[in-house]
Amino acid sequence: KAMLKDPKHRAHEAMSQACKRFCPHCNQEYMKSDGCNKITCKCKRMSCYLCGEKLDDKKPYLHFGHGCELWTNTEAMEQMDRSKRQAAGRKVLVEAGIIDEAETQS
């Protein structure tokens, strides 16, 4: 428990949690390595990998092209995840007073 009080440890934990994705229907964690952003979970329901929104079972593709793209190249996805991890870690360090808000803007 002493480790959890360490802000740097909390920042690392927040960074690893930041990119986890869960099915909005059954809460099952999933990971995508390639393919399109229409995810079909083990529960057989569909969601958007990018925003996590539930997709219409009959017309799942209507969601895409209005903010979320059906296909995202691997490099772009990795950059999005890297940004999420960095933001989560910075938030913990700012809240703990380790770094100030101005340092997060650079």
Biopython code that builds the backbone (N, CA, C, O; Angstrom):
import numpy as np
from Bio.PDB.StructureBuilder import StructureBuilder

atoms = [
    (1, "LYS", "N", (0.815, -1.207, 0.000)),
    (1, "LYS", "CA", (0.000, 0.000, 0.000)),
    (1, "LYS", "C", (0.853, 1.264, 0.000)),
    (1, "LYS", "O", (0.437, 2.294, -0.529)),
    (2, "ALA", "N", (2.036, 1.189, 0.587)),
    (2, "ALA", "CA", (2.912, 2.355, 0.600)),
    (2, "ALA", "C", (3.273, 2.760, -0.826)),
    (2, "ALA", "O", (3.428, 3.947, -1.114)),
    (3, "MET", "N", (3.409, 1.766, -1.730)),
    (3, "MET", "CA", (3.740, 2.065, -3.119)),
    (3, "MET", "C", (2.657, 2.903, -3.782)),
    (3, "MET", "O", (2.961, 3.778, -4.592)),
    (4, "LEU", "N", (1.385, 2.643, -3.445)),
    (4, "LEU", "CA", (0.287, 3.367, -4.070)),
    (4, "LEU", "C", (0.288, 4.845, -3.703)),
    (4, "LEU", "O", (-0.270, 5.665, -4.432)),
    (5, "LYS", "N", (0.910, 5.191, -2.580)),
    (5, "LYS", "CA", (0.967, 6.585, -2.175)),
    (5, "LYS", "C", (2.034, 7.359, -2.937)),
    (5, "LYS", "O", (2.004, 8.589, -2.970)),
    (6, "ASP", "N", (2.968, 6.652, -3.543)),
    (6, "ASP", "CA", (4.033, 7.288, -4.309)),
    (6, "ASP", "C", (3.443, 7.840, -5.609)),
    (6, "ASP", "O", (2.921, 7.077, -6.421)),
    (7, "PRO", "N", (3.523, 9.176, -5.816)),
    (7, "PRO", "CA", (2.933, 9.772, -7.021)),
    (7, "PRO", "C", (3.485, 9.212, -8.326)),
    (7, "PRO", "O", (2.743, 9.064, -9.297)),
    (8, "LYS", "N", (4.759, 8.903, -8.359)),
    (8, "LYS", "CA", (5.335, 8.361, -9.594)),
    (8, "LYS", "C", (4.754, 6.987, -9.905)),
    (8, "LYS", "O", (4.498, 6.661, -11.064)),
    (9, "HIS", "N", (4.545, 6.179, -8.859)),
    (9, "HIS", "CA", (3.924, 4.870, -9.060)),
    (9, "HIS", "C", (2.478, 5.047, -9.532)),
    (9, "HIS", "O", (2.031, 4.341, -10.437)),
    (10, "ARG", "N", (1.748, 5.986, -8.923)),
    (10, "ARG", "CA", (0.368, 6.258, -9.330)),
    (10, "ARG", "C", (0.327, 6.746, -10.778)),
    (10, "ARG", "O", (-0.588, 6.398, -11.525)),
    (11, "ALA", "N", (1.313, 7.550, -11.175)),
    (11, "ALA", "CA", (1.368, 8.045, -12.559)),
    (11, "ALA", "C", (1.572, 6.882, -13.529)),
    (11, "ALA", "O", (0.917, 6.814, -14.569)),
    (12, "HIS", "N", (2.482, 5.968, -13.186)),
    (12, "HIS", "CA", (2.716, 4.806, -14.050)),
    (12, "HIS", "C", (1.452, 3.951, -14.151)),
    (12, "HIS", "O", (1.108, 3.462, -15.227)),
    (13, "GLU", "N", (0.769, 3.776, -13.024)),
    (13, "GLU", "CA", (-0.464, 2.993, -13.021)),
    (13, "GLU", "C", (-1.528, 3.663, -13.891)),
    (13, "GLU", "O", (-2.215, 2.994, -14.663)),
    (14, "ALA", "N", (-1.659, 4.982, -13.763)),
    (14, "ALA", "CA", (-2.635, 5.722, -14.571)),
    (14, "ALA", "C", (-2.312, 5.609, -16.057)),
    (14, "ALA", "O", (-3.209, 5.500, -16.892)),
    (15, "MET", "N", (-1.029, 5.635, -16.372)),
    (15, "MET", "CA", (-0.614, 5.529, -17.770)),
    (15, "MET", "C", (-0.973, 4.151, -18.340)),
    (15, "MET", "O", (-1.414, 4.051, -19.485)),
    (16, "SER", "N", (-0.786, 3.096, -17.549)),
    (16, "SER", "CA", (-1.112, 1.760, -18.065)),
    (16, "SER", "C", (-2.618, 1.552, -18.170)),
    (16, "SER", "O", (-3.073, 0.792, -19.026)),
    (17, "GLN", "N", (-3.398, 2.211, -17.318)),
    (17, "GLN", "CA", (-4.856, 2.089, -17.369)),
    (17, "GLN", "C", (-5.471, 2.940, -18.481)),
    (17, "GLN", "O", (-6.571, 2.643, -18.946)),
    (18, "ALA", "N", (-4.781, 3.985, -18.907)),
    (18, "ALA", "CA", (-5.347, 4.975, -19.833)),
    (18, "ALA", "C", (-5.780, 4.393, -21.175)),
    (18, "ALA", "O", (-6.726, 4.896, -21.780)),
    (19, "CYS", "N", (-5.125, 3.373, -21.641)),
    (19, "CYS", "CA", (-5.422, 2.853, -22.978)),
    (19, "CYS", "C", (-6.197, 1.549, -22.966)),
    (19, "CYS", "O", (-6.414, 0.942, -24.014)),
    (20, "LYS", "N", (-6.613, 1.120, -21.791)),
    (20, "LYS", "CA", (-7.438, -0.083, -21.739)),
    (20, "LYS", "C", (-8.800, 0.242, -22.316)),
    (20, "LYS", "O", (-9.333, 1.333, -22.113)),
    (21, "ARG", "N", (-9.345, -0.698, -23.023)),
    (21, "ARG", "CA", (-10.667, -0.511, -23.615)),
    (21, "ARG", "C", (-11.574, -1.651, -23.167)),
    (21, "ARG", "O", (-11.150, -2.800, -23.048)),
    (22, "PHE", "N", (-12.824, -1.301, -22.925)),
    (22, "PHE", "CA", (-13.789, -2.262, -22.424)),
    (22, "PHE", "C", (-15.059, -2.224, -23.260)),
    (22, "PHE", "O", (-15.472, -1.164, -23.733)),
    (23, "CYS", "N", (-15.666, -3.371, -23.437)),
    (23, "CYS", "CA", (-16.922, -3.462, -24.163)),
    (23, "CYS", "C", (-17.988, -2.680, -23.389)),
    (23, "CYS", "O", (-18.167, -2.918, -22.194)),
    (24, "PRO", "N", (-18.702, -1.747, -24.046)),
    (24, "PRO", "CA", (-19.736, -0.980, -23.353)),
    (24, "PRO", "C", (-20.983, -1.813, -23.044)),
    (24, "PRO", "O", (-21.868, -1.360, -22.318)),
    (25, "HIS", "N", (-21.051, -3.021, -23.591)),
    (25, "HIS", "CA", (-22.200, -3.894, -23.373)),
    (25, "HIS", "C", (-21.980, -4.809, -22.172)),
    (25, "HIS", "O", (-22.876, -4.961, -21.342)),
    (26, "CYS", "N", (-20.790, -5.424, -22.069)),
    (26, "CYS", "CA", (-20.540, -6.431, -21.023)),
    (26, "CYS", "C", (-19.329, -6.128, -20.145)),
    (26, "CYS", "O", (-19.045, -6.863, -19.199)),
    (27, "ASN", "N", (-18.615, -5.047, -20.456)),
    (27, "ASN", "CA", (-17.440, -4.602, -19.697)),
    (27, "ASN", "C", (-16.215, -5.517, -19.838)),
    (27, "ASN", "O", (-15.282, -5.427, -19.039)),
    (28, "GLN", "N", (-16.212, -6.385, -20.833)),
    (28, "GLN", "CA", (-15.053, -7.240, -21.107)),
    (28, "GLN", "C", (-13.925, -6.378, -21.678)),
    (28, "GLN", "O", (-14.145, -5.586, -22.595)),
    (29, "GLU", "N", (-12.719, -6.538, -21.131)),
    (29, "GLU", "CA", (-11.571, -5.804, -21.675)),
    (29, "GLU", "C", (-11.162, -6.435, -23.002)),
    (29, "GLU", "O", (-11.204, -7.656, -23.156)),
    (30, "TYR", "N", (-10.767, -5.599, -23.958)),
    (30, "TYR", "CA", (-10.302, -6.113, -25.237)),
    (30, "TYR", "C", (-9.170, -5.261, -25.761)),
    (30, "TYR", "O", (-8.932, -4.144, -25.300)),
    (31, "MET", "N", (-8.474, -5.821, -26.744)),
    (31, "MET", "CA", (-7.338, -5.141, -27.360)),
    (31, "MET", "C", (-7.372, -5.419, -28.855)),
    (31, "MET", "O", (-7.662, -6.535, -29.285)),
    (32, "LYS", "N", (-7.080, -4.411, -29.623)),
    (32, "LYS", "CA", (-7.059, -4.549, -31.079)),
    (32, "LYS", "C", (-5.623, -4.450, -31.556)),
    (32, "LYS", "O", (-4.901, -3.532, -31.166)),
    (33, "SER", "N", (-5.204, -5.380, -32.390)),
    (33, "SER", "CA", (-3.839, -5.302, -32.914)),
    (33, "SER", "C", (-3.841, -4.791, -34.353)),
    (33, "SER", "O", (-2.877, -4.164, -34.793)),
    (34, "ASP", "N", (-4.913, -5.055, -35.078)),
    (34, "ASP", "CA", (-5.022, -4.532, -36.442)),
    (34, "ASP", "C", (-6.473, -4.659, -36.881)),
    (34, "ASP", "O", (-7.320, -5.149, -36.134)),
    (35, "GLY", "N", (-6.747, -4.220, -38.087)),
    (35, "GLY", "CA", (-8.102, -4.303, -38.611)),
    (35, "GLY", "C", (-8.873, -3.017, -38.413)),
    (35, "GLY", "O", (-8.317, -1.992, -38.019)),
    (36, "CYS", "N", (-10.163, -3.088, -38.691)),
    (36, "CYS", "CA", (-10.991, -1.890, -38.629)),
    (36, "CYS", "C", (-11.368, -1.559, -37.183)),
    (36, "CYS", "O", (-11.082, -2.333, -36.270)),
    (37, "ASN", "N", (-12.001, -0.425, -36.982)),
    (37, "ASN", "CA", (-12.349, 0.054, -35.644)),
    (37, "ASN", "C", (-13.734, -0.390, -35.181)),
    (37, "ASN", "O", (-14.197, 0.042, -34.126)),
    (38, "LYS", "N", (-14.406, -1.253, -35.961)),
    (38, "LYS", "CA", (-15.667, -1.857, -35.536)),
    (38, "LYS", "C", (-15.299, -3.136, -34.793)),
    (38, "LYS", "O", (-14.855, -4.112, -35.398)),
    (39, "ILE", "N", (-15.486, -3.121, -33.503)),
    (39, "ILE", "CA", (-15.097, -4.250, -32.660)),
    (39, "ILE", "C", (-16.316, -5.106, -32.347)),
    (39, "ILE", "O", (-17.363, -4.588, -31.958)),
    (40, "THR", "N", (-16.177, -6.411, -32.518)),
    (40, "THR", "CA", (-17.201, -7.346, -32.077)),
    (40, "THR", "C", (-16.634, -8.092, -30.878)),
    (40, "THR", "O", (-15.634, -8.802, -30.986)),
    (41, "CYS", "N", (-17.277, -7.922, -29.754)),
    (41, "CYS", "CA", (-16.831, -8.514, -28.492)),
    (41, "CYS", "C", (-17.199, -9.998, -28.438)),
    (41, "CYS", "O", (-17.933, -10.505, -29.286)),
    (42, "LYS", "N", (-16.676, -10.672, -27.432)),
    (42, "LYS", "CA", (-17.039, -12.069, -27.190)),
    (42, "LYS", "C", (-18.533, -12.203, -26.919)),
    (42, "LYS", "O", (-19.118, -13.261, -27.148)),
    (43, "CYS", "N", (-19.159, -11.109, -26.422)),
    (43, "CYS", "CA", (-20.598, -11.131, -26.148)),
    (43, "CYS", "C", (-21.416, -10.960, -27.432)),
    (43, "CYS", "O", (-22.646, -10.930, -27.395)),
    (44, "LYS", "N", (-20.718, -10.848, -28.569)),
    (44, "LYS", "CA", (-21.321, -10.731, -29.914)),
    (44, "LYS", "C", (-21.920, -9.359, -30.201)),
    (44, "LYS", "O", (-22.596, -9.196, -31.217)),
    (45, "ARG", "N", (-21.695, -8.367, -29.340)),
    (45, "ARG", "CA", (-22.192, -7.015, -29.570)),
    (45, "ARG", "C", (-21.047, -6.176, -30.126)),
    (45, "ARG", "O", (-19.878, -6.507, -29.927)),
    (46, "MET", "N", (-21.383, -5.088, -30.825)),
    (46, "MET", "CA", (-20.375, -4.270, -31.503)),
    (46, "MET", "C", (-20.224, -2.900, -30.847)),
    (46, "MET", "O", (-21.162, -2.347, -30.274)),
    (47, "SER", "N", (-19.001, -2.378, -30.956)),
    (47, "SER", "CA", (-18.718, -1.030, -30.468)),
    (47, "SER", "C", (-17.590, -0.435, -31.300)),
    (47, "SER", "O", (-16.920, -1.132, -32.062)),
    (48, "CYS", "N", (-17.397, 0.864, -31.135)),
    (48, "CYS", "CA", (-16.328, 1.578, -31.828)),
    (48, "CYS", "C", (-15.068, 1.518, -30.971)),
    (48, "CYS", "O", (-15.093, 1.889, -29.798)),
    (49, "TYR", "N", (-13.984, 1.058, -31.546)),
    (49, "TYR", "CA", (-12.719, 0.973, -30.821)),
    (49, "TYR", "C", (-12.200, 2.353, -30.433)),
    (49, "TYR", "O", (-11.545, 2.495, -29.401)),
    (50, "LEU", "N", (-12.479, 3.361, -31.233)),
    (50, "LEU", "CA", (-11.926, 4.696, -30.991)),
    (50, "LEU", "C", (-12.624, 5.425, -29.846)),
    (50, "LEU", "O", (-11.960, 5.967, -28.962)),
    (51, "CYS", "N", (-13.951, 5.442, -29.855)),
    (51, "CYS", "CA", (-14.674, 6.232, -28.843)),
    (51, "CYS", "C", (-15.417, 5.381, -27.824)),
    (51, "CYS", "O", (-15.886, 5.899, -26.810)),
    (52, "GLY", "N", (-15.530, 4.076, -28.081)),
    (52, "GLY", "CA", (-16.186, 3.180, -27.144)),
    (52, "GLY", "C", (-17.707, 3.159, -27.232)),
    (52, "GLY", "O", (-18.366, 2.490, -26.436)),
    (53, "GLU", "N", (-18.261, 3.880, -28.186)),
    (53, "GLU", "CA", (-19.717, 3.950, -28.306)),
    (53, "GLU", "C", (-20.292, 2.621, -28.797)),
    (53, "GLU", "O", (-19.686, 1.929, -29.615)),
    (54, "LYS", "N", (-21.486, 2.278, -28.274)),
    (54, "LYS", "CA", (-22.195, 1.089, -28.751)),
    (54, "LYS", "C", (-22.626, 1.332, -30.191)),
    (54, "LYS", "O", (-23.039, 2.437, -30.541)),
    (55, "LEU", "N", (-22.532, 0.301, -31.023)),
    (55, "LEU", "CA", (-22.941, 0.413, -32.416)),
    (55, "LEU", "C", (-24.276, -0.283, -32.627)),
    (55, "LEU", "O", (-24.587, -1.280, -31.977)),
    (56, "ASP", "N", (-25.049, 0.258, -33.540)),
    (56, "ASP", "CA", (-26.338, -0.331, -33.915)),
    (56, "ASP", "C", (-26.082, -1.725, -34.477)),
    (56, "ASP", "O", (-25.274, -1.890, -35.392)),
    (57, "ASP", "N", (-26.767, -2.727, -33.934)),
    (57, "ASP", "CA", (-26.557, -4.104, -34.377)),
    (57, "ASP", "C", (-26.888, -4.308, -35.851)),
    (57, "ASP", "O", (-26.270, -5.138, -36.516)),
    (58, "LYS", "N", (-27.851, -3.562, -36.360)),
    (58, "LYS", "CA", (-28.280, -3.735, -37.748)),
    (58, "LYS", "C", (-27.513, -2.844, -38.728)),
    (58, "LYS", "O", (-27.341, -3.201, -39.893)),
    (59, "LYS", "N", (-27.053, -1.680, -38.250)),
    (59, "LYS", "CA", (-26.346, -0.734, -39.122)),
    (59, "LYS", "C", (-25.096, -0.181, -38.423)),
    (59, "LYS", "O", (-25.008, 1.022, -38.173)),
    (60, "PRO", "N", (-24.141, -1.047, -38.110)),
    (60, "PRO", "CA", (-22.974, -0.589, -37.344)),
    (60, "PRO", "C", (-22.097, 0.419, -38.077)),
    (60, "PRO", "O", (-21.429, 1.237, -37.443)),
    (61, "TYR", "N", (-22.093, 0.367, -39.401)),
    (61, "TYR", "CA", (-21.189, 1.232, -40.165)),
    (61, "TYR", "C", (-21.675, 2.677, -40.252)),
    (61, "TYR", "O", (-20.908, 3.545, -40.669)),
    (62, "LEU", "N", (-22.907, 2.962, -39.879)),
    (62, "LEU", "CA", (-23.415, 4.341, -39.895)),
    (62, "LEU", "C", (-22.630, 5.237, -38.936)),
    (62, "LEU", "O", (-22.561, 6.450, -39.134)),
    (63, "HIS", "N", (-22.049, 4.652, -37.917)),
    (63, "HIS", "CA", (-21.283, 5.407, -36.917)),
    (63, "HIS", "C", (-20.034, 6.048, -37.520)),
    (63, "HIS", "O", (-19.641, 7.144, -37.119)),
    (64, "PHE", "N", (-19.429, 5.384, -38.457)),
    (64, "PHE", "CA", (-18.122, 5.805, -38.956)),
    (64, "PHE", "C", (-18.230, 6.890, -40.022)),
    (64, "PHE", "O", (-19.184, 6.934, -40.799)),
    (65, "GLY", "N", (-17.212, 7.771, -40.036)),
    (65, "GLY", "CA", (-17.197, 8.876, -40.976)),
    (65, "GLY", "C", (-17.772, 10.155, -40.390)),
    (65, "GLY", "O", (-17.843, 11.179, -41.070)),
    (66, "HIS", "N", (-18.184, 10.095, -39.128)),
    (66, "HIS", "CA", (-18.757, 11.265, -38.432)),
    (66, "HIS", "C", (-17.965, 11.513, -37.149)),
    (66, "HIS", "O", (-18.548, 11.630, -36.072)),
    (67, "GLY", "N", (-16.661, 11.592, -37.261)),
    (67, "GLY", "CA", (-15.792, 11.789, -36.099)),
    (67, "GLY", "C", (-14.872, 10.609, -35.875)),
    (67, "GLY", "O", (-13.713, 10.791, -35.503)),
    (68, "CYS", "N", (-15.359, 9.416, -36.090)),
    (68, "CYS", "CA", (-14.537, 8.208, -35.982)),
    (68, "CYS", "C", (-14.394, 7.593, -37.372)),
    (68, "CYS", "O", (-15.359, 7.497, -38.130)),
    (69, "GLU", "N", (-13.191, 7.189, -37.681)),
    (69, "GLU", "CA", (-12.937, 6.559, -38.972)),
    (69, "GLU", "C", (-12.991, 5.044, -38.815)),
    (69, "GLU", "O", (-12.624, 4.505, -37.772)),
    (70, "LEU", "N", (-13.449, 4.369, -39.856)),
    (70, "LEU", "CA", (-13.517, 2.909, -39.819)),
    (70, "LEU", "C", (-12.115, 2.305, -39.770)),
    (70, "LEU", "O", (-11.886, 1.307, -39.087)),
    (71, "TRP", "N", (-11.189, 2.912, -40.492)),
    (71, "TRP", "CA", (-9.809, 2.416, -40.529)),
    (71, "TRP", "C", (-8.871, 3.485, -39.976)),
    (71, "TRP", "O", (-8.977, 4.656, -40.340)),
    (72, "THR", "N", (-7.969, 3.089, -39.110)),
    (72, "THR", "CA", (-6.949, 3.974, -38.560)),
    (72, "THR", "C", (-5.615, 3.262, -38.726)),
    (72, "THR", "O", (-5.471, 2.105, -38.329)),
    (73, "ASN", "N", (-4.635, 3.953, -39.314)),
    (73, "ASN", "CA", (-3.360, 3.258, -39.474)),
    (73, "ASN", "C", (-2.696, 3.050, -38.112)),
    (73, "ASN", "O", (-2.942, 3.793, -37.162)),
    (74, "THR", "N", (-1.864, 2.039, -38.044)),
    (74, "THR", "CA", (-1.240, 1.624, -36.788)),
    (74, "THR", "C", (-0.453, 2.758, -36.147)),
    (74, "THR", "O", (-0.502, 2.943, -34.931)),
    (75, "GLU", "N", (0.271, 3.516, -36.958)),
    (75, "GLU", "CA", (1.075, 4.622, -36.432)),
    (75, "GLU", "C", (0.184, 5.681, -35.767)),
    (75, "GLU", "O", (0.512, 6.182, -34.691)),
    (76, "ALA", "N", (-0.925, 6.016, -36.399)),
    (76, "ALA", "CA", (-1.857, 6.995, -35.827)),
    (76, "ALA", "C", (-2.457, 6.470, -34.528)),
    (76, "ALA", "O", (-2.602, 7.225, -33.566)),
    (77, "MET", "N", (-2.807, 5.188, -34.488)),
    (77, "MET", "CA", (-3.377, 4.588, -33.272)),
    (77, "MET", "C", (-2.355, 4.595, -32.141)),
    (77, "MET", "O", (-2.693, 4.899, -30.998)),
    (78, "GLU", "N", (-1.116, 4.263, -32.456)),
    (78, "GLU", "CA", (-0.063, 4.274, -31.443)),
    (78, "GLU", "C", (0.155, 5.684, -30.901)),
    (78, "GLU", "O", (0.383, 5.856, -29.704)),
    (79, "GLN", "N", (0.088, 6.687, -31.763)),
    (79, "GLN", "CA", (0.246, 8.077, -31.330)),
    (79, "GLN", "C", (-0.912, 8.490, -30.419)),
    (79, "GLN", "O", (-0.695, 9.162, -29.411)),
    (80, "MET", "N", (-2.133, 8.096, -30.765)),
    (80, "MET", "CA", (-3.284, 8.403, -29.922)),
    (80, "MET", "C", (-3.114, 7.780, -28.533)),
    (80, "MET", "O", (-3.351, 8.439, -27.520)),
    (81, "ASP", "N", (-2.706, 6.514, -28.492)),
    (81, "ASP", "CA", (-2.520, 5.832, -27.217)),
    (81, "ASP", "C", (-1.377, 6.455, -26.412)),
    (81, "ASP", "O", (-1.478, 6.598, -25.194)),
    (82, "ARG", "N", (-0.308, 6.819, -27.087)),
    (82, "ARG", "CA", (0.828, 7.453, -26.415)),
    (82, "ARG", "C", (0.380, 8.775, -25.779)),
    (82, "ARG", "O", (0.750, 9.078, -24.645)),
    (83, "SER", "N", (-0.411, 9.553, -26.508)),
    (83, "SER", "CA", (-0.924, 10.829, -25.978)),
    (83, "SER", "C", (-1.824, 10.605, -24.771)),
    (83, "SER", "O", (-1.751, 11.355, -23.797)),
    (84, "LYS", "N", (-2.671, 9.580, -24.824)),
    (84, "LYS", "CA", (-3.551, 9.264, -23.690)),
    (84, "LYS", "C", (-2.734, 8.885, -22.462)),
    (84, "LYS", "O", (-3.015, 9.338, -21.353)),
    (85, "ARG", "N", (-1.709, 8.039, -22.672)),
    (85, "ARG", "CA", (-0.863, 7.619, -21.545)),
    (85, "ARG", "C", (-0.134, 8.807, -20.932)),
    (85, "ARG", "O", (-0.081, 8.946, -19.710)),
    (86, "GLN", "N", (0.429, 9.665, -21.784)),
    (86, "GLN", "CA", (1.160, 10.828, -21.277)),
    (86, "GLN", "C", (0.241, 11.768, -20.507)),
    (86, "GLN", "O", (0.621, 12.271, -19.450)),
    (87, "ALA", "N", (-0.960, 12.013, -21.019)),
    (87, "ALA", "CA", (-1.904, 12.901, -20.351)),
    (87, "ALA", "C", (-2.312, 12.340, -18.984)),
    (87, "ALA", "O", (-2.425, 13.087, -18.012)),
    (88, "ALA", "N", (-2.530, 11.035, -18.915)),
    (88, "ALA", "CA", (-2.925, 10.409, -17.648)),
    (88, "ALA", "C", (-1.803, 10.516, -16.618)),
    (88, "ALA", "O", (-2.056, 10.821, -15.452)),
    (89, "GLY", "N", (-0.571, 10.267, -17.042)),
    (89, "GLY", "CA", (0.567, 10.364, -16.131)),
    (89, "GLY", "C", (0.794, 11.793, -15.655)),
    (89, "GLY", "O", (1.047, 12.027, -14.474)),
    (90, "ARG", "N", (0.701, 12.761, -16.591)),
    (90, "ARG", "CA", (0.880, 14.175, -16.234)),
    (90, "ARG", "C", (-0.181, 14.629, -15.234)),
    (90, "ARG", "O", (0.120, 15.371, -14.298)),
    (91, "LYS", "N", (-1.418, 14.186, -15.431)),
    (91, "LYS", "CA", (-2.514, 14.584, -14.536)),
    (91, "LYS", "C", (-2.208, 14.181, -13.096)),
    (91, "LYS", "O", (-2.391, 14.976, -12.174)),
    (92, "VAL", "N", (-1.747, 12.955, -12.905)),
    (92, "VAL", "CA", (-1.403, 12.478, -11.561)),
    (92, "VAL", "C", (-0.264, 13.307, -10.974)),
    (92, "VAL", "O", (-0.316, 13.695, -9.807)),
    (93, "LEU", "N", (0.757, 13.578, -11.773)),
    (93, "LEU", "CA", (1.914, 14.336, -11.274)),
    (93, "LEU", "C", (1.555, 15.786, -10.971)),
    (93, "LEU", "O", (2.097, 16.363, -10.028)),
    (94, "VAL", "N", (0.657, 16.388, -11.745)),
    (94, "VAL", "CA", (0.195, 17.750, -11.470)),
    (94, "VAL", "C", (-0.604, 17.765, -10.170)),
    (94, "VAL", "O", (-0.396, 18.628, -9.317)),
    (95, "GLU", "N", (-1.524, 16.801, -10.024)),
    (95, "GLU", "CA", (-2.342, 16.736, -8.807)),
    (95, "GLU", "C", (-1.488, 16.516, -7.559)),
    (95, "GLU", "O", (-1.842, 16.983, -6.477)),
    (96, "ALA", "N", (-0.359, 15.806, -7.703)),
    (96, "ALA", "CA", (0.529, 15.551, -6.575)),
    (96, "ALA", "C", (1.515, 16.691, -6.336)),
    (96, "ALA", "O", (2.255, 16.677, -5.352)),
    (97, "GLY", "N", (1.528, 17.677, -7.233)),
    (97, "GLY", "CA", (2.434, 18.808, -7.075)),
    (97, "GLY", "C", (3.860, 18.523, -7.516)),
    (97, "GLY", "O", (4.761, 19.309, -7.221)),
    (98, "ILE", "N", (4.085, 17.426, -8.210)),
    (98, "ILE", "CA", (5.418, 17.072, -8.695)),
    (98, "ILE", "C", (5.828, 17.972, -9.860)),
    (98, "ILE", "O", (6.973, 18.415, -9.953)),
    (99, "ILE", "N", (4.862, 18.228, -10.745)),
    (99, "ILE", "CA", (5.087, 19.160, -11.846)),
    (99, "ILE", "C", (3.951, 20.163, -11.839)),
    (99, "ILE", "O", (2.885, 19.896, -11.284)),
    (100, "ASP", "N", (4.172, 21.320, -12.455)),
    (100, "ASP", "CA", (3.073, 22.293, -12.494)),
    (100, "ASP", "C", (2.415, 22.280, -13.863)),
    (100, "ASP", "O", (2.959, 21.744, -14.828)),
    (101, "GLU", "N", (1.250, 22.874, -13.926)),
    (101, "GLU", "CA", (0.434, 22.866, -15.139)),
    (101, "GLU", "C", (1.198, 23.403, -16.346)),
    (101, "GLU", "O", (1.014, 22.905, -17.456)),
    (102, "ALA", "N", (2.050, 24.407, -16.153)),
    (102, "ALA", "CA", (2.806, 25.018, -17.252)),
    (102, "ALA", "C", (3.725, 24.001, -17.915)),
    (102, "ALA", "O", (3.934, 24.050, -19.127)),
    (103, "GLU", "N", (4.275, 23.080, -17.127)),
    (103, "GLU", "CA", (5.161, 22.055, -17.690)),
    (103, "GLU", "C", (4.416, 21.096, -18.587)),
    (103, "GLU", "O", (5.028, 20.479, -19.459)),
    (104, "THR", "N", (3.120, 20.948, -18.407)),
    (104, "THR", "CA", (2.353, 20.018, -19.223)),
    (104, "THR", "C", (2.011, 20.587, -20.580)),
    (104, "THR", "O", (1.586, 19.846, -21.467)),
    (105, "GLN", "N", (2.184, 21.888, -20.766)),
    (105, "GLN", "CA", (1.824, 22.528, -22.028)),
    (105, "GLN", "C", (2.911, 22.385, -23.089)),
    (105, "GLN", "O", (2.653, 22.633, -24.267)),
    (106, "SER", "N", (4.111, 21.994, -22.697)),
    (106, "SER", "CA", (5.202, 21.895, -23.680)),
    (106, "SER", "C", (5.261, 20.555, -24.332)),
    (106, "SER", "O", (6.122, 20.318, -25.179)),
]
sb = StructureBuilder()
sb.init_structure("model")
sb.init_model(0)
sb.init_chain("A")
sb.init_seg("    ")
for serial, (resi, resn, name, xyz) in enumerate(atoms, 1):
    if name == "N":
        sb.init_residue(resn, " ", resi, " ")
    sb.init_atom(name, np.array(xyz, "f"), 0.0, 1.0, " ", f" {name:<3s}", serial, name[0])
structure = sb.get_structure()
